[in-house]
Amino acid sequence: MKKIFLIGALMGAGAFAARSQTIVTMAEQLVELKIFEQTTANGYQLMGSGVDSIGRITDAEYQLHLNYFGSLDSINPNLGVDPSIIDELNNLALQIKKLLYD
């Protein structure tokens, strides 16, 4: 009976030793976790800067559209039309806008 108990204890101790980690293994895992953390942080920063770039491009394109449609409200003075007529037409356009949107 004592032999069976001793064999069982030795087998259990052997199984326990096989599952335990050495300090070298734990140090390797810590290094790998630190590298993973740095890679994740770098990826997050890269994605953040990409999203910011997309936002700046979108804002610039929106501003181009605003400028274009805003320029349609006034008459180009380079068309060779009398400047007094252009001023009068621009004033009329502003008055119409005020009536419509105010």
C-alpha positions as CSV (number, residue, x, y, z in Angstrom):
1,M,0.0,0.0,0.0
2,K,2.8,2.3,0.8
3,K,4.4,1.6,-2.6
4,I,1.3,2.5,-4.4
5,F,1.0,5.7,-2.4
6,L,4.7,6.6,-3.1
7,I,4.3,5.8,-6.8
8,G,1.2,8.0,-7.0
9,A,2.9,10.8,-5.1
10,L,5.9,10.7,-7.5
11,M,3.7,10.6,-10.5
12,G,1.7,13.6,-9.2
13,A,4.8,15.5,-8.5
14,G,6.2,14.7,-11.9
15,A,3.0,15.9,-13.5
16,F,3.1,19.1,-11.5
17,A,6.7,19.8,-12.4
18,A,5.8,19.3,-16.1
19,R,3.1,22.0,-15.9
20,S,5.2,24.5,-14.1
21,Q,6.9,27.3,-16.0
22,T,10.5,28.2,-15.6
23,I,11.6,31.8,-15.0
24,V,13.1,31.9,-18.5
25,T,9.8,30.9,-20.1
26,M,8.0,33.6,-18.1
27,A,10.6,36.2,-19.0
28,E,10.1,35.2,-22.7
29,Q,6.4,35.6,-22.4
30,L,6.7,39.0,-20.7
31,V,9.0,40.2,-23.6
32,E,6.5,38.9,-26.2
33,L,3.6,40.6,-24.3
34,K,5.6,43.9,-24.3
35,I,6.2,43.6,-28.0
36,F,2.5,42.9,-28.6
37,E,1.6,45.9,-26.5
38,Q,3.9,48.2,-28.6
39,T,2.7,46.8,-31.8
40,T,-0.9,47.3,-30.8
41,A,-0.2,50.9,-29.7
42,N,1.6,51.6,-33.0
43,G,-1.3,50.2,-35.0
44,Y,-3.8,52.3,-33.0
45,Q,-1.8,55.4,-33.7
46,L,-1.5,54.6,-37.3
47,M,-5.3,54.0,-37.6
48,G,-6.0,57.2,-35.7
49,S,-3.8,59.3,-38.0
50,G,-5.5,57.6,-41.0
51,V,-8.9,58.5,-39.8
52,D,-7.7,62.1,-39.1
53,S,-6.3,62.3,-42.7
54,I,-9.6,61.1,-44.1
55,G,-11.4,63.8,-42.0
56,R,-9.1,66.6,-43.3
57,I,-9.6,65.4,-46.9
58,T,-13.4,65.3,-46.5
59,D,-13.4,68.7,-44.9
60,A,-11.3,70.2,-47.7
61,E,-13.6,68.7,-50.4
62,Y,-16.7,70.0,-48.6
63,Q,-15.1,73.5,-48.5
64,L,-14.5,73.3,-52.2
65,H,-18.1,72.5,-52.8
66,L,-19.2,75.4,-50.5
67,N,-16.9,77.8,-52.4
68,Y,-18.2,76.6,-55.8
69,F,-21.9,76.9,-54.9
70,G,-21.3,80.1,-53.1
71,S,-19.6,81.6,-56.2
72,L,-22.8,80.8,-58.2
73,D,-24.6,83.5,-56.2
74,S,-22.5,86.4,-57.6
75,I,-21.8,87.4,-61.2
76,N,-18.2,87.2,-62.3
77,P,-16.9,90.8,-63.1
78,N,-14.6,89.4,-65.7
79,L,-17.5,88.7,-68.1
80,G,-17.3,92.2,-69.6
81,V,-20.6,93.4,-68.2
82,D,-20.9,96.9,-66.9
83,P,-19.8,96.9,-63.2
84,S,-22.8,98.9,-62.1
85,I,-25.1,96.3,-63.5
86,I,-23.1,93.5,-61.8
87,D,-23.4,95.4,-58.4
88,E,-27.1,95.9,-58.9
89,L,-27.7,92.2,-59.8
90,N,-25.6,91.1,-56.8
91,N,-27.6,93.3,-54.5
92,L,-30.8,91.9,-55.9
93,A,-29.6,88.4,-55.3
94,L,-28.8,89.3,-51.7
95,Q,-32.2,90.8,-51.2
96,I,-33.8,87.6,-52.6
97,K,-31.8,85.5,-50.2
98,K,-32.8,87.6,-47.3
99,L,-36.5,87.3,-48.2
100,L,-36.2,83.5,-48.7
101,Y,-34.1,82.6,-45.7
102,D,-34.8,85.2,-43.0
